[in-house]
């Protein structure tokens, strides 16, 4: 059995992508708890292999045997070739290209406004990010109306890339996502919750509370510094 380790933390959306993909493919792995820089204590001691192999000192970092790779989307692609497990990339070239196109679209058009919602401190900017995220969720919901999934007839790496939005949706709504959620997107989330990989990334109510509390505290600190 291949020895796999994920260096990361549950609060990081990019770690969620990798954890979901591995769990969905049935890959056993070790989680080395290592917070992202935004929540990393000042006295946290980074592991030598993390310093050596993570150029930006950010999670996720994945080890397969004695080989390492950082950055979530390159990791997802790399694991498809490194691990003998059911794939999340289709074999047919056109179908594979569609998955990759949608992964890139999600990263640019959905993740950026998602981050804008919870890193936002100005109400007007949070509102604009909320509107853009709502538009992205509606677009992705439209993709699912034919087959139920984002890029084909079954879950793919596109689901892994978007999974952090489903995981933290309740927290996003508490932090300023006020745009109504598209019903097709809600239905996609329900299907995702029935997948084998969901249990590896699902948040408890306490985790949602911690997520919201951290960003409320971040906003208070930013506002004080600007006063």
Secondary structure as GFF3:
##gff-version 3
##sequence-region A 1 227
A	DSSP	beta_strand	4	8	.	.	.	ID=ss1
A	DSSP	alpha_helix	13	24	.	.	.	ID=ss2
A	DSSP	beta_strand	30	33	.	.	.	ID=ss3
A	DSSP	three_ten_helix	37	39	.	.	.	ID=ss4
A	DSSP	alpha_helix	48	53	.	.	.	ID=ss5
A	DSSP	beta_strand	61	64	.	.	.	ID=ss6
A	DSSP	beta_strand	67	70	.	.	.	ID=ss7
A	DSSP	alpha_helix	72	82	.	.	.	ID=ss8
A	DSSP	alpha_helix	93	105	.	.	.	ID=ss9
A	DSSP	pi_helix	106	110	.	.	.	ID=ss10
A	DSSP	alpha_helix	111	119	.	.	.	ID=ss11
A	DSSP	alpha_helix	123	143	.	.	.	ID=ss12
A	DSSP	alpha_helix	157	167	.	.	.	ID=ss13
A	DSSP	alpha_helix	169	175	.	.	.	ID=ss14
A	DSSP	alpha_helix	183	193	.	.	.	ID=ss15
A	DSSP	alpha_helix	198	201	.	.	.	ID=ss16
A	DSSP	alpha_helix	205	226	.	.	.	ID=ss17
###
